[in-house]
Amino acid sequence: MKPVRVEPDTALYIPPKTVHRVKNTGKETLIIAFFVAPGREKAQVVQE
């Protein structure tokens, strides 16, 4: 995976079937929202 730095107030598009992860490397709390279309069943969403 190629790291991508994301700054505050930034939107990021991740194409379908792209392997990805989120890691907060800053000192502030990371707040993130995911929007998936078409929608997924709850069982299809993986959370660690």
KEZABA-611885 format. One record per atom (N, C-alpha, C): residue in three letters; chain; atom name; x, y, z. Coordinates in Angstrom, 3 decimals. Example, Ala and Ser with C-alpha at 12.3 -4.5 7.8 and 13.67 -1.06 7.14 Angstrom:
<rs>
['ALA' 'A' 'N' [13.190 -5.690 7.800]]
['ALA' 'A' 'CA' [12.300 -4.500 7.800]]
['ALA' 'A' 'C' [13.200 -3.300 7.800]]
['SER' 'A' 'N' [12.850 -2.250 7.080]]
['SER' 'A' 'CA' [13.670 -1.060 7.140]]
['SER' 'A' 'C' [12.900 0.030 7.870]]
</rs>
This chain:
<rs>
['MET' 'A' 'N' [0.829 -1.183 0.000]]
['MET' 'A' 'CA' [0.000 0.000 0.000]]
['MET' 'A' 'C' [0.871 1.243 0.000]]
['LYS' 'A' 'N' [0.489 2.211 -0.776]]
['LYS' 'A' 'CA' [1.206 3.482 -0.821]]
['LYS' 'A' 'C' [0.552 4.449 0.170]]
['PRO' 'A' 'N' [1.304 4.955 1.148]]
['PRO' 'A' 'CA' [0.732 5.900 2.115]]
['PRO' 'A' 'C' [0.289 7.195 1.431]]
['VAL' 'A' 'N' [-0.837 7.719 1.883]]
['VAL' 'A' 'CA' [-1.363 8.993 1.394]]
['VAL' 'A' 'C' [-1.635 9.871 2.604]]
['ARG' 'A' 'N' [-1.028 11.039 2.641]]
['ARG' 'A' 'CA' [-1.240 11.963 3.754]]
['ARG' 'A' 'C' [-2.513 12.757 3.492]]
['VAL' 'A' 'N' [-3.395 12.788 4.466]]
['VAL' 'A' 'CA' [-4.653 13.509 4.341]]
['VAL' 'A' 'C' [-4.695 14.592 5.412]]
['GLU' 'A' 'N' [-4.946 15.804 4.992]]
['GLU' 'A' 'CA' [-5.009 16.950 5.900]]
['GLU' 'A' 'C' [-6.449 17.161 6.379]]
['PRO' 'A' 'N' [-6.651 17.974 7.436]]
['PRO' 'A' 'CA' [-8.015 18.274 7.902]]
['PRO' 'A' 'C' [-8.880 18.839 6.776]]
['ASP' 'A' 'N' [-10.161 18.560 6.867]]
['ASP' 'A' 'CA' [-11.161 19.045 5.900]]
['ASP' 'A' 'C' [-10.897 18.535 4.489]]
['THR' 'A' 'N' [-10.407 17.309 4.375]]
['THR' 'A' 'CA' [-10.085 16.704 3.087]]
['THR' 'A' 'C' [-11.033 15.541 2.808]]
['ALA' 'A' 'N' [-11.443 15.403 1.568]]
['ALA' 'A' 'CA' [-12.226 14.244 1.135]]
['ALA' 'A' 'C' [-11.319 13.354 0.302]]
['LEU' 'A' 'N' [-11.497 12.064 0.427]]
['LEU' 'A' 'CA' [-10.661 11.107 -0.283]]
['LEU' 'A' 'C' [-11.557 10.060 -0.942]]
['TYR' 'A' 'N' [-11.355 9.801 -2.215]]
['TYR' 'A' 'CA' [-12.104 8.770 -2.937]]
['TYR' 'A' 'C' [-11.244 7.514 -3.018]]
['ILE' 'A' 'N' [-11.817 6.401 -2.592]]
['ILE' 'A' 'CA' [-11.129 5.113 -2.678]]
['ILE' 'A' 'C' [-11.943 4.240 -3.633]]
['PRO' 'A' 'N' [-11.378 3.888 -4.783]]
['PRO' 'A' 'CA' [-12.124 3.107 -5.776]]
['PRO' 'A' 'C' [-12.578 1.750 -5.228]]
['PRO' 'A' 'N' [-13.648 1.192 -5.792]]
['PRO' 'A' 'CA' [-14.127 -0.124 -5.361]]
['PRO' 'A' 'C' [-13.020 -1.180 -5.434]]
['LYS' 'A' 'N' [-13.062 -2.104 -4.484]]
['LYS' 'A' 'CA' [-12.142 -3.247 -4.398]]
['LYS' 'A' 'C' [-10.686 -2.834 -4.184]]
['THR' 'A' 'N' [-10.456 -1.625 -3.682]]
['THR' 'A' 'CA' [-9.108 -1.164 -3.366]]
['THR' 'A' 'C' [-8.805 -1.502 -1.907]]
['VAL' 'A' 'N' [-7.723 -2.217 -1.664]]
['VAL' 'A' 'CA' [-7.315 -2.527 -0.296]]
['VAL' 'A' 'C' [-6.855 -1.231 0.357]]
['HIS' 'A' 'N' [-7.350 -0.956 1.562]]
['HIS' 'A' 'CA' [-6.983 0.287 2.236]]
['HIS' 'A' 'C' [-7.136 0.126 3.745]]
['ARG' 'A' 'N' [-6.548 1.062 4.467]]
['ARG' 'A' 'CA' [-6.698 1.127 5.923]]
['ARG' 'A' 'C' [-6.523 2.573 6.336]]
['VAL' 'A' 'N' [-6.926 2.884 7.551]]
['VAL' 'A' 'CA' [-6.811 4.241 8.081]]
['VAL' 'A' 'C' [-5.958 4.177 9.337]]
['LYS' 'A' 'N' [-4.987 5.072 9.421]]
['LYS' 'A' 'CA' [-4.121 5.135 10.597]]
['LYS' 'A' 'C' [-3.929 6.599 10.970]]
['ASN' 'A' 'N' [-4.248 6.946 12.196]]
['ASN' 'A' 'CA' [-4.057 8.309 12.669]]
['ASN' 'A' 'C' [-2.611 8.458 13.141]]
['THR' 'A' 'N' [-1.833 9.269 12.441]]
['THR' 'A' 'CA' [-0.436 9.493 12.818]]
['THR' 'A' 'C' [-0.252 10.829 13.521]]
['GLY' 'A' 'N' [-1.350 11.542 13.743]]
['GLY' 'A' 'CA' [-1.284 12.838 14.416]]
['GLY' 'A' 'C' [-1.557 12.707 15.899]]
['LYS' 'A' 'N' [-1.539 13.843 16.586]]
['LYS' 'A' 'CA' [-1.778 13.863 18.031]]
['LYS' 'A' 'C' [-3.234 14.159 18.370]]
['GLU' 'A' 'N' [-3.994 14.668 17.398]]
['GLU' 'A' 'CA' [-5.402 14.977 17.629]]
['GLU' 'A' 'C' [-6.269 13.768 17.301]]
['THR' 'A' 'N' [-7.484 13.765 17.827]]
['THR' 'A' 'CA' [-8.427 12.696 17.550]]
['THR' 'A' 'C' [-8.823 12.720 16.081]]
['LEU' 'A' 'N' [-8.836 11.565 15.462]]
['LEU' 'A' 'CA' [-9.248 11.439 14.068]]
['LEU' 'A' 'C' [-10.749 11.183 14.019]]
['ILE' 'A' 'N' [-11.448 12.006 13.270]]
['ILE' 'A' 'CA' [-12.876 11.804 13.034]]
['ILE' 'A' 'C' [-13.027 11.495 11.558]]
['ILE' 'A' 'N' [-13.654 10.369 11.250]]
['ILE' 'A' 'CA' [-13.741 9.925 9.862]]
['ILE' 'A' 'C' [-15.156 9.434 9.572]]
['ALA' 'A' 'N' [-15.621 9.675 8.372]]
['ALA' 'A' 'CA' [-16.934 9.190 7.930]]
['ALA' 'A' 'C' [-16.744 8.437 6.619]]
['PHE' 'A' 'N' [-17.397 7.299 6.505]]
['PHE' 'A' 'CA' [-17.350 6.499 5.282]]
['PHE' 'A' 'C' [-18.719 6.541 4.619]]
['PHE' 'A' 'N' [-18.735 6.762 3.326]]
['PHE' 'A' 'CA' [-19.969 6.739 2.550]]
['PHE' 'A' 'C' [-19.805 5.677 1.474]]
['VAL' 'A' 'N' [-20.660 4.671 1.506]]
['VAL' 'A' 'CA' [-20.545 3.538 0.593]]
['VAL' 'A' 'C' [-21.788 3.493 -0.295]]
['ALA' 'A' 'N' [-21.580 3.432 -1.599]]
['ALA' 'A' 'CA' [-22.702 3.340 -2.526]]
['ALA' 'A' 'C' [-22.383 2.296 -3.583]]
['PRO' 'A' 'N' [-23.231 1.365 -3.876]]
['PRO' 'A' 'CA' [-24.500 1.166 -3.180]]
['PRO' 'A' 'C' [-24.258 0.688 -1.754]]
['GLY' 'A' 'N' [-25.269 0.793 -0.919]]
['GLY' 'A' 'CA' [-25.136 0.443 0.497]]
['GLY' 'A' 'C' [-24.710 -1.002 0.716]]
['ARG' 'A' 'N' [-24.198 -1.274 1.888]]
['ARG' 'A' 'CA' [-23.741 -2.624 2.251]]
['ARG' 'A' 'C' [-24.589 -3.148 3.404]]
['GLU' 'A' 'N' [-24.684 -4.456 3.482]]
['GLU' 'A' 'CA' [-25.300 -5.075 4.642]]
['GLU' 'A' 'C' [-24.327 -4.956 5.809]]
['LYS' 'A' 'N' [-24.838 -4.892 7.010]]
['LYS' 'A' 'CA' [-23.989 -4.736 8.193]]
['LYS' 'A' 'C' [-22.919 -5.826 8.260]]
['ALA' 'A' 'N' [-23.253 -7.042 7.869]]
['ALA' 'A' 'CA' [-22.298 -8.158 7.921]]
['ALA' 'A' 'C' [-21.136 -7.970 6.949]]
['GLN' 'A' 'N' [-21.283 -7.097 5.957]]
['GLN' 'A' 'CA' [-20.221 -6.882 4.977]]
['GLN' 'A' 'C' [-19.206 -5.840 5.433]]
['VAL' 'A' 'N' [-19.485 -5.137 6.504]]
['VAL' 'A' 'CA' [-18.592 -4.087 6.995]]
['VAL' 'A' 'C' [-17.694 -4.685 8.069]]
['VAL' 'A' 'N' [-16.385 -4.538 7.910]]
['VAL' 'A' 'CA' [-15.423 -5.090 8.857]]
['VAL' 'A' 'C' [-14.907 -3.970 9.736]]
['GLN' 'A' 'N' [-14.879 -4.201 11.040]]
['GLN' 'A' 'CA' [-14.400 -3.199 11.983]]
['GLN' 'A' 'C' [-13.394 -3.853 12.911]]
['GLU' 'A' 'N' [-12.265 -3.181 13.130]]
['GLU' 'A' 'CA' [-11.259 -3.708 14.063]]
['GLU' 'A' 'C' [-11.194 -2.831 15.281]]
</rs>
